[in-house]
């Protein structure tokens, strides 16, 4: 397993124009092009295998770091784990003491082994048939019924109300916590906030769903599920998979800086999740669960 960033040599090309009007630009009035070598930091991306009770369950492409949290959150999103007691043990395989004899050299540190607690089982629907990319958290599922999971307890029981001014301030607070993004510009982020705006945890990853899994994994390993009264903010869009992960973690409000998908909105409506999109500047769109947003009468 490598670090969260990788240094790479790149060539910076700069085009300088002396054109003063549109006609000259169309004619290609470029007077000077420069090229200079420089070092650049890239967000790291490597595969992570997840084994449950000794059997391979899935492989996802992720940014190394917080891998145990990622695996724990992934299992919550699959409906396999519902709380801390459903996990007996977790460890990152080191190629020696883990007891597995089939590691390749590049797998050491890139596999999390999970032992489930009594009563927790892996259903057939939860098994992936192929690799999960950093862009897709539900790849390998066989039908829409396999991915439509609802929580044991309804979100409708969570009466938390969030002030619009507080919601609008969340992106700036999350951005301040994105340390690796600041150096690479290449990572998504997820942040968990209280109803008073306190940032509980923030995680970064090349995949939006991985960042959310790391946040949920932090919560389940700390025995904090369900996350009643919390808001989850994600960079980018709000897909179905992210809405489901929020629902299964018991989070009443999911906000995204970009658009939600139609299926995410449908799931949010059915599950009682407040779904906020296009959270930019001082405005936002509330797609479902408006009762949790304190709009003055």
Secondary structure, DSSP 8 states (H G I E B T S, - for coil): ---SEEEEEEEEEEEEE---SHHHHHTT-EEEEEEEEEEEEEE--EEEEEEETTEEEEEEEE-SS-HHHHHHHHHHHTTS--SGGGEEEEEE--SSTT--S---GGGTTSEEEEEE-TT----GGG--SS-B-TT-SSTT--SHHHH----SS-GGG----EEHHHHHHHHHHHHHT-HHHHHHS--EEEEEEETT--EEEEEEESSHHHHHHHHHHHHHHTT--S-TTEEEEESS-B-HHHHHHHHHTT-SEEEESS-B-HHHHHHHHHHT-EEEEEEETTEEEEEE-GGGEE---
